[in-house]
């Protein structure tokens, strides 16, 4: 709601003349105490595995600490939030939360090490192994002592095992054991022994590998580390899978029972995969049904968690802004009683009044922009979750089922499996590119061309003309981001709906305006259905930057779009 200049002036005088003043230090202390209470509630809920409530209170605590500019506690809360997101399979959301923490980390310390370690875990779970290695090495640089390096080192070794770089993994794991820093921590030592035994098994040093894996399991049982014993049992199940199906089945059954007790869904699925491959008859069918049911439920549950986490962030920011508005309205009611008292002094402080107006307007637009960014992030997270569920979940499941039902010794089977995995990788890469940050520097034209070229395929030929002839340095950054997103939406729409074999994107410029012509020879659609097919978002984007966009299409006559973009 717009306020009159006189009203804004009265607000200023009220705060100058108010007799009951609260000193900044008292306010700051009260805010810090409130934030600390919220953080403690988050910790208690986390320890009780009430992850929704824990995430909610850590987020509230983070917002409260923002008012006191307590960087250390802001980072702590964000790390806990990212950790909760990873526990619930929201690895993309976790990376966004960790990125939010980076501006508050001023020096290399335990927090920066934890952030990089969590980045590494997220990328490892997303099978981005090279990225995971980079972050684990960054975490090692940030560790302040040798003891704190043990966890990133072990994680690094696990990635090397995934990449079949067994010798590198062995060097790391044996160096950890030789230093003896984990001798007094049974759970950590057992994990290293188990991983080292597993990698020796992978190198076909079976006797040495079996000894170390058994030592790891023994140590975990002695330490009552039941959760850790799940991984040991799974490794031993794999060890015996080709030589002793009975033993493999026993270890897999133990892993399944413990994972069920701890509600560890991923480990239950791994255990079931071994049980399915080693059992026959009714039991095999029962295990397969359990596998399908758990796999379906985990996708739904994790998508629900992702949406809840994004919603908690959005709602908290919205609540904060609404509280500010309520406080302002309360001040207005109180100040209306003082209006007559200060009328005679208005003329003498015109300059001060002007400064106040500017400050309020700046804060208003900043808050509005912040809400829009949060909503955009929420919509992006929801879209990514939907893309992963719709496009990848079933293919991943079919690939896993394929490996369990087909003989992997056959060359034809291996080739088919490689094709399936390559298709999954390509889809993950496209989803990542569609939601990545847009570079608006001197590389803009090259990156835009690369994005458009990714839609080339055996079916569709994408031709890009004259993109380098446009002087992109003269184009506003916001307009460059908008154009990138519009063209990206056009290409996605083409890929999903048009069945085009040829796409041409042509760029021209007359010094003041950039012209873009998009044409494809796809199946097209009726003109009155264009906006209904999801292109309304493009029109809203281009109108927001004072550009124009026109669509031209008829059934079986392709699809044409003309865009004008003022520099």
N, C-alpha and C positions, 0 to 999 in steps of 0.2 A: 504494500500500500504506500503511495507517495505521501510525503509529508511537506507541509508548507515551510518556507525558509524561517518564518517566525517561530514555528514549532521547534525546529532544529536548534535555533538560537536559545530558546528557553531551556532545552535539554542541557546545553552547555553551561548556562548560568546556574542551573540546579546543581550540577556536580561541583561547580566552583564554590557554591555557597552552602552546600549541605554541611550541617554542623556535626552529624554523627558519622565521622570518617573511620574507615577501617584501614589500618596501615597495610602496605603491600606484604610485609613480612608475615603478618598474622594470616592474611588471605592465602599466601603461598604455603604456609605450614598446614593450614586446614585442608587445602587441596591435596597436598602431599600425603597427609594422613588418610584422606578418603581413598586416594589412589592405592596406597599400601594395603588398605583393608580389602579393596577389590582384587588386588593381586593375590593376597592370601586365600581368598575364596577360590580363585582360579586354581591355585596350587592344590587345595584340598579336593576340589572336584577332579582334578587331573589324577591325583593319587587314588581316587575312588573309581577311576575309569569312566567318569561322567563327562565325556569329551565335549558334548555340545555345550554344557554349562561352563566347563573350564574355558572353552574358546570364548564364550560370551563375556566372562569376567576378565580374562586377560585383555580382550579388546577394549572393554570399558576402562580398565586400569591404564592401558596405553593412552587412551584419549585424555584421561584425567592427568596423567603425567605430562602430556603435551602442554598443558596450561602452566606447568612449573618449569618447563624446558629441561626436564631431567632426562638427558639423552641415554644414560646407562639403563634406567628402568624402562624407557621406551623400547630400547633394543631387546632387553630381557623378555618383555611381554611378546614382542613380535617373533622372537625365536621360539617361544613356547607355542604360539599360535601356528607357526610353520610346522613344528614338530607334530602337533595334533593333526594337521592336514595330511601329513605323510602317513601317520598311523592309520588314517582312514582312506588312503589311496588317492588323495587329491594332490598329485605331485605338481601339476601346473599351478594350482592355486598356492601351493607351498612356495614355489619359486617367486611368485608375485609378492607374497608376504615378505620373503627374505629380501627382495629388491627394495621394498619399502623401508627396510631397516638400514640399508647401506648408507644413506646420507647422515645418519646419527652416529656412525662409527668413525671416530676421528683418528684413532691410532690402532696399530696392530696389537690385539690383545686376545683374551680368551673368547670374547664375543665374536670377533672377526673370524677366529679359527672355527668356532661353532657354526657360524653362518656358511662359510665355505664348505665345511664338512656336510652340512645339510643340503647345500646345492649339489654336492657330489652324490649323495644318497638319492636325491630326486632324479638326477640324470642317469644314475645306474639303473634305477627301477624303470626308467623310460627307455632303457637300452641305448642311451647316448653315451657310450663308454668312453670315447675320447674326451668329451666334455667333463665326465665324471672324474677322469684322471687329472685333468687340469685343476679342478676345484680341490681335490684331495691334496694335490701338491701345494696349492695356495694355502690350504689349512695348515699344512706342515710348516710353511714359512711363518705363519702367525702364532704357532705354539710357543709358549714362553719357557717350557722345560721339556726334557726328554720323556717324562711320564705322560704328558698330555699328547705326545705324538703317537702313542701306541694305537689309539683307535683309528685315526686317519690312515696309518700305515697298514693296519689289518684290512680296512675297507679298500685301500688301493690294491692290496694283494688279491682280494676277492674279484675285483674287476679284471685283473690280469688273468685270473683263472677263467673268467667268462670269455676272454679274448684268446684263450689257449696259449697264453704266454707263461707257460708253467715255470720256466727257469727263473724269470723275474719275480714271480710270486714266491718261489721257494727262498730266494735270497732275502726277501723282506721278512717272511715269517720266521726263518731261522735266526735272523738278526734280532728280532724281537725276543725270542726265547733266550738267546745268548746273553743279552743285556740283563736279564733277570728282574726287570722292573715290575713285571706282572706276577712274580712268584707268590706274592702275598695276596693276590686277587684271583681266587680260583676260577671265577666265571670267565674272566678275560683270558687266563692261561688256557682253559679248556677250549675256548673258541679258537685260539691260535693253533693248538694241537690238532683239533679236528680239521681246520682248514688245511694245515700242512699235510696231514694224513691223506686228505681228499686229493690234494694236488699230486702227491706221490702216486696215488692210485691212478690218476689220470695219465701220469707218465709211465704207467704199467709197472711200477715198482710196488707190486701188490703186497708183499709181506711187510715192508716198511710202512706202507700206507695204512694197512689194517691195524698194525700195532699202535700207531699214533692216533687213529680214529677211536680205537678201543680205550686208549688212555684218556682221550678227551671225554668220552662218554662216562667213564669211571669217575673222573674228577667232577663232572657235572652232577652225577648221582650222589656222590659224597657231599657235595655242597648244596643238595636239594635244589639245584638249578633245573627245574622241570621244563621251563620254557626253552632254555638252551638245549636241552636233550632232544628236542624235536629235530633240530638240524642234524645232530649226531645220528639219530635213527634214520633220517632220510638219506644221509651219505652212506651209511652201512647198507641200507636197502638197495641203493644203486650199485654198491660194490658187489653184492651177491646176486644182482638181478640176472646175470648171464650164466652164473656157475651154480647157484644153489637157490632155486626159486622158493623153497620152503623157508630158508633163513631170511631171504629178501622180504617175503610176505610177513614174517614175524616182526622185523624191524619197522616195516611200513605200517603194520597194525598198531604197534606201540606209538609211532609218530602220530597216527590218526587219532588215537584215543586221547593223547595228551593235548594235541592241537584242538580237539573238540572241547576239552575241559577248559582251555584258556581262550576259546572262541577265536582262534587264530586261523582265519579262513584260507589264506594263501597256502599255509602249510597243510591244511586238510586236503586241499585240492592236489598238492604234490603227492601226498601219501596215497590218496585214492588212485592217482595215475599208476603208481606201482602195483597197487592191489588189483586194479583192472587188468593189467598186463600179466599178472601171475596167477590169477584165479580163472576157473572155468565154471560154466553152468549157471545156476541160480544166483550164486554169490556174485559172480561177475556182473550179471545184469543189475543186481541190487547196488553194487558199487557204482556202476555207470549212471544209474538213475540218481544216486546221491550226488555224483559229480555234476550232472546237468543242473540239478536243483540248486546246489550251492553256487555254481558259476552264475546262474541266472540271478540269484538273490544278491550276490556280491556286487553285480553291475548296478542293480537298482539301489542298493543301500549306499554305495559309494557316490552315485550320482545325487542321491538325496543329501548326503553329507556335503558335497561340493556346493549345492544350491543353498543349503542352510548356512554354510560358512560365509558365502558371498552375501547372503541376505543379512546376516548379523552385522557385517561390516557396513553395509548400506544403511540399515535401519539405525545403527548407532550414530553415524554421521548426520543422518536426517534428524534424529532426536536432538543432537547437539545444536544444530542450526535452529530448530524449532524453539529450544530453550532460550537461545539468544533473542529470538523474536519476542517470546513471552516477557522476558526481562525488559526489553525495550518498550513494550506496550504498558507494562506496569509503571515504568518510569514516566510514560506519557500521562497516565492518570494522575500520578502524584504531582507532576509538574504543571498540569493545567491550573492548579490552585495558586501557583506562584506567578502566573502570567502577568497580572496587573502590577505586581511588585517591581518587575524589572523593565517595564516598557520604556522608561525614561533613559535607560542606558544603552538602548539598541544601536543608536547612531554611532556611539564612540568605539564600538568593537567590530565594525564591519569586516575588517581584514581577518580577525580571528574567526568570525562566523564563516567566511569563505573557506578557510583552511579546514574547518570542521566538516563542511559540506563535501569537500573533496575527499577527505579521509573516509567518511561514511559511504560515499559512492564507491570508492576503491574496495572497501571491505565487502560491500554488497555484491559487487561483481565477482570478487574473488570467491566468496562463499557459493554463489550461483555456479561458477565454473567448477568448483570442487565437487558439488553435488552431481553435476553432469558427468564429470570424470568417473565418479564412483559408480553411477548407474551404467555408464558405458563399460566399466570393468566387470560389473555384475552380469550385464548382457553377454559380454565376451566369454566369461567363464561358463555361463549356461550353454552358449552356442558350442564351445569347445567340448563340453561334456556330452552334448547331444551328438556332435560329429563323431566322437570316439565311440559312443555307444552304437550309433546307427551304422557307421562304416567299418569299424574295426573289431568290435567285440565278437560278432559271429564268425568273422574270418579267422581270428585268433583261435577260437574254440575249434573250428573245423580243422585248422592246421594241427592243433594238439591231438585231436581225435585221429587225424590221418597218420600221425607218427605212432599211434598206439595200435592201429589196425592194419598197417601195411609193413612189409618187411623192408627195413632201412638198408639192408645189404644190397638190394636191387638198385642198379644205376638209374632206371626209369623212375623209381620211387624217389630217389634222392633229387633227381632233376625236378620232378613235380613239386617236392617240398621246397626246394630253393626258389622256384617260381612263385609259390604261395607267399613265402617270407619276403621276397623282393617286392611283391605287390603291396603287402602290409607296410613295409618300410616306406615305399613311395607315398602311400596315403598319409602316414604319420608326418613325413617331410612336408607335404602340401598343407596339412592342417597347421603345422608350425609356421610356415611361410605366410599363410593367410592371416595369422594373428600376431606376427612379429612387429617390432618397432620399425617405422619407416625412416630411412636415411634421407634427409633433405639437404645434405651437403653437396659438394661437387660431384659425388657419385650418384646423384639422384637419377639421371637419365639411364645410366648403366644398370642400376638396380631395378628401375621400372621396366626396362627391356628384358632383364632376366626374369622378372615376375611373369611378364606376358609370355615369355618363351617356355616357361614350365608347363604351359598347357598344350605344347606340341606333343603329338603322340602318333602312333601308327595310323590312327583314324583321322586325326585333325592336324592340318598344317596351318600354323599361325605366322602371318607375314606382318612385319612392323616397318613402316616407312617414315623416314625423315625425322625420327625422334631426336637425333643429334643436332638438327638444324635449329631447334628452338633454344633460345638463350634462357635456360632454366634459372640462372642466377638472378634474373630480373623478376621472377615469379615469387610471390609471397609464400612463406613456408607452410602456412595453414592451407593455402590453396593447393600446394603440391601434395600434401597429405590427403586432402579431399579427393583430388583427381586420382591418386593411386588407389584409394579405396573404391571409387566408382568403377574404375577399369577392372579392379579385382572382382567386384560383384558382377560385372558384365561377363567376365571370363568364367566365373563359377556358374552363372546362369546358363551360359552357353554349354558348359560341360554337362550340366544336369539335364537340360531340356531340349537343346536345339538339334543334336545329332549332326552338327555341321562337319563337313570335311575340309572347309577352307574358311579362315578368318583373316581379315585385313584390318589393321589399325594404322591410320594415317594421321600424321601430325603436321600442322602448318602454323605460321605465326606472321603477323603483320607489324610487329613492334609493340602494339598495345594489347593485343588479344591473341590467345592460343586457341586454335581450332583443332578438334579431334573428330575424325570420322571413323566409326566402327561399322563393319559390314561382315555378315557371315551368310553362308548358303544353306543354313539349317532349315528345319521344318516351319519356323515362324509361328505366328499365332494371329488371332483376330485383334484388330486395333483396340476394341473396347475391353479386351481382356489383358492388355499389356500391364497396366498398373496393378491389376489384381494378382499378377504373377510374381509379386515381390519386388517390382522396380520402383515402387513409391519411395523407398528409402533413398535411391539414387537422386530422384528429383528433389527431395528435401535437402540432401547434402549440397547439391549444386546451387539451389536457390539461396542457401545460407551464405554463400560466398559471392552472391550477385552474378552468377553465371546462368547459362541456359542449357537445357537438354531436351531434345525431341526424339521420339521413337517412331519408327516406321516399319510396319510388318504386316504381312498377309500370310495365310496358311500356304505352306509349300513354296513360298517365295523369299525365304530368308528373313533376316532381321537387320535393321539399320538404326544407328544412333548417331546423332550429331550433337557435339558438346562445344560450347564456347566458354572460355575461361579468361576473364580480364586479369592482366598481370598486376 
